[in-house]
Amino acid sequence: MVVYAEISVAANGFRIGQAFSEFPDVRVELDRVVPTSNAVVPFIWVQGPSPTEVARATREHRAVEQITVLNEEEGRTLYRVVWNRAFQDTIVSIGDSNLALLSGIGTADEWRFEFRGSSKAPLSAFIDELRADGIRMNVIRLAEDRPEQDRTHLTGPQFEALQLAYVEGYFDDPRRTTLDTLAQELRISRQALSGRLRRAFDTLAADALDVFSE
């Protein structure tokens, strides 16, 4: 039986959390963790601190081996990260587990992770491992079904842009509006709107593939 779980971990309880805890307004979003045989190599979006500050903080806390800027848009920066596996930390434990990470969002105070497991056994093993390592965490939700409202991970701005484009007929054939007009209504640039819609479609596609794989 497939099981879903959502947990919260105090930011000061693991290295990457500690690294970002010094930035009060930070928001970190894991963009799909990809485990390999030798490393966990995720992509993360960071909003708040500059790339220079992120590089300094993550290296000072020895949370990463490498961190590289891939893209900057709408006040967020996309990084490619190779985590430091010298420490059995939360992110490394996720990569070593038999769990699928559905989402991970961090702030200066707390990180929340949502997982899918083939049964309760791998989830229980992962939670026991965190506790054995002294990591403070709470189980927010444990269920055999993922609530329908949680099946998409669109951000507020992405949903707003997608909804406006649909209502105004941008996806009609022929189109009844333009990106320039929509961007003016949202008070953002045409390029920013295009990127927002692209990420929204990417998120919806990823969520759909998760649903079909269950």
C-alpha positions as CSV (number, residue, x, y, z in Angstrom):
1,M,0.0,0.0,0.0
2,V,1.4,3.4,-1.1
3,V,1.9,5.7,1.9
4,Y,2.4,9.5,2.0
5,A,4.0,11.4,4.7
6,E,4.8,15.1,5.5
7,I,7.4,16.0,8.1
8,S,8.9,19.2,9.4
9,V,12.5,19.6,10.6
10,A,13.9,22.5,12.5
11,A,16.3,24.5,10.4
12,N,19.0,24.3,13.0
13,G,18.8,20.5,13.0
14,F,20.8,19.9,9.9
15,R,23.6,21.5,7.9
16,I,21.8,23.0,4.9
17,G,19.1,24.3,7.3
18,Q,21.7,25.9,9.5
19,A,23.3,27.5,6.4
20,F,20.1,29.2,5.4
21,S,18.9,30.0,8.9
22,E,21.0,33.2,8.9
23,F,18.8,34.7,6.2
24,P,15.4,35.7,7.8
25,D,13.5,36.1,4.6
26,V,14.9,33.1,2.8
27,R,12.8,30.5,0.9
28,V,14.4,27.4,-0.5
29,E,12.6,24.9,-2.7
30,L,14.0,21.6,-3.7
31,D,13.4,21.1,-7.4
32,R,13.2,17.2,-7.5
33,V,15.9,15.2,-5.8
34,V,17.7,12.9,-8.1
35,P,19.5,10.1,-6.3
36,T,22.5,8.4,-7.9
37,S,24.8,5.7,-6.7
38,N,27.4,8.2,-5.5
39,A,25.7,11.4,-4.8
40,V,22.4,13.2,-4.3
41,V,22.3,15.9,-6.9
42,P,19.2,18.1,-6.7
43,F,18.4,21.5,-8.1
44,I,17.2,24.1,-5.6
45,W,15.5,27.5,-6.0
46,V,16.6,30.1,-3.5
47,Q,14.8,33.4,-2.9
48,G,16.3,36.1,-0.6
49,P,20.1,35.9,-0.3
50,S,22.4,36.6,-3.2
51,P,24.4,33.9,-4.9
52,T,27.6,35.1,-3.1
53,E,25.9,34.8,0.3
54,V,24.5,31.4,-0.5
55,A,27.9,30.1,-1.6
56,R,29.5,31.4,1.5
57,A,26.9,30.1,3.9
58,T,26.6,26.6,2.4
59,R,30.4,26.2,2.4
60,E,30.9,27.6,5.9
61,H,28.5,25.0,7.2
62,R,30.1,22.3,5.1
63,A,26.7,21.4,3.6
64,V,27.8,21.1,0.0
65,E,30.8,20.0,-2.1
66,Q,29.7,22.1,-5.0
67,I,27.1,24.8,-5.7
68,T,26.6,26.4,-9.1
69,V,24.3,29.1,-10.3
70,L,22.2,27.9,-13.3
71,N,19.7,30.7,-13.7
72,E,18.3,33.8,-12.1
73,E,14.7,35.1,-12.6
74,E,11.9,36.8,-10.7
75,G,14.0,37.3,-7.6
76,R,14.9,33.6,-7.4
77,T,18.1,31.8,-8.2
78,L,18.4,28.2,-9.5
79,Y,21.4,26.2,-8.2
80,R,22.8,22.8,-9.0
81,V,24.1,21.3,-5.7
82,V,26.3,18.4,-4.9
83,W,25.8,17.7,-1.2
84,N,28.6,16.8,1.2
85,R,28.2,13.1,1.9
86,A,30.9,13.2,4.6
87,F,28.0,13.8,7.0
88,Q,24.9,11.7,7.3
89,D,22.6,14.7,7.2
90,T,18.9,15.0,6.3
91,I,19.3,15.6,2.6
92,V,21.8,12.8,2.3
93,S,19.5,10.5,4.3
94,I,16.7,11.3,1.8
95,G,18.8,10.3,-1.1
96,D,19.8,7.0,0.6
97,S,16.3,6.1,1.5
98,N,13.8,4.1,-0.5
99,L,11.4,7.1,-0.6
100,A,10.3,9.4,-3.4
101,L,10.6,13.1,-2.4
102,L,7.5,14.9,-3.7
103,S,8.4,18.4,-2.3
104,G,10.8,20.1,0.0
105,I,10.5,23.8,1.1
106,G,12.7,25.5,3.7
107,T,12.7,28.8,5.5
108,A,15.0,30.3,8.2
109,D,13.1,28.4,10.9
110,E,11.7,25.2,9.4
111,W,11.9,22.8,6.5
112,R,8.9,20.7,5.3
113,F,9.3,17.5,3.2
114,E,6.6,15.4,1.6
115,F,7.4,11.8,0.7
116,R,5.8,8.8,-1.0
117,G,6.8,5.3,0.1
118,S,5.8,1.9,-1.2
119,S,4.7,1.0,2.4
120,K,5.1,2.3,5.9
121,A,8.3,0.4,6.4
122,P,10.7,2.7,4.5
123,L,9.0,5.8,6.0
124,S,9.4,4.4,9.5
125,A,13.0,3.5,8.8
126,F,13.8,7.0,7.6
127,I,12.1,8.7,10.5
128,D,13.9,6.4,13.0
129,E,17.2,7.2,11.3
130,L,16.6,11.0,11.7
131,R,15.7,10.6,15.3
132,A,18.8,8.4,15.9
133,D,20.9,11.1,14.4
134,G,19.4,13.6,16.9
135,I,17.5,15.6,14.3
136,R,14.4,17.2,15.7
137,M,11.4,16.5,13.5
138,N,7.6,16.2,13.6
139,V,5.3,14.0,11.5
140,I,2.6,16.4,10.2
141,R,0.7,13.8,8.2
142,L,0.8,10.1,7.5
143,A,-1.8,8.7,5.1
144,E,-2.5,6.0,2.5
145,D,-3.8,8.6,0.1
146,R,-2.4,11.9,-1.0
147,P,-5.1,14.6,-0.6
148,E,-6.3,15.9,-4.0
149,Q,-5.5,19.5,-3.2
150,D,-1.9,18.5,-2.6
151,R,-1.4,16.9,-6.0
152,T,-0.1,20.1,-7.7
153,H,2.7,22.2,-6.5
154,L,2.0,25.5,-8.3
155,T,3.1,28.6,-6.5
156,G,0.7,31.4,-6.0
157,P,2.2,33.5,-8.9
158,Q,2.2,30.5,-11.2
159,F,-1.5,29.7,-10.5
160,E,-2.4,33.4,-11.0
161,A,-0.6,33.6,-14.3
162,L,-2.1,30.3,-15.6
163,Q,-5.6,31.2,-14.5
164,L,-5.4,34.7,-16.1
165,A,-4.0,33.3,-19.4
166,Y,-6.8,30.7,-19.5
167,V,-9.6,33.1,-18.6
168,E,-8.4,35.7,-21.1
169,G,-8.2,33.2,-23.9
170,Y,-4.5,33.0,-24.4
171,F,-4.7,29.2,-25.1
172,D,-7.6,29.6,-27.5
173,D,-7.2,29.0,-31.2
174,P,-7.0,31.7,-32.4
175,R,-5.7,33.5,-29.3
176,R,-7.8,36.2,-27.9
177,T,-5.0,38.0,-26.0
178,T,-1.2,38.3,-26.0
179,L,1.6,37.8,-23.5
180,D,2.2,41.6,-23.5
181,T,-1.4,42.3,-22.5
182,L,-1.4,39.6,-19.8
183,A,2.0,40.9,-18.5
184,Q,0.6,44.4,-18.2
185,E,-2.4,43.1,-16.2
186,L,0.0,41.3,-13.8
187,R,2.4,44.2,-13.8
188,I,5.4,42.1,-14.7
189,S,7.6,41.9,-17.8
190,R,6.7,39.8,-20.8
191,Q,9.8,37.7,-20.2
192,A,8.9,37.1,-16.5
193,L,5.3,36.0,-17.5
194,S,6.7,33.6,-20.1
195,G,9.0,32.0,-17.6
196,R,6.2,31.8,-15.0
197,L,3.9,30.0,-17.4
198,R,6.7,27.7,-18.5
199,R,7.4,26.7,-14.9
200,A,3.7,26.2,-14.3
201,F,3.4,23.7,-17.2
202,D,6.6,21.9,-16.0
203,T,5.2,21.6,-12.5
204,L,1.8,20.3,-13.8
205,A,3.5,17.8,-16.1
206,A,5.7,16.5,-13.2
207,D,2.6,16.2,-10.9
208,A,0.7,14.4,-13.6
209,L,3.5,11.9,-14.1
210,D,3.6,11.3,-10.3
211,V,-0.1,10.6,-10.3
212,F,0.0,8.2,-13.2
213,S,2.9,6.3,-11.6
214,E,0.9,5.6,-8.4
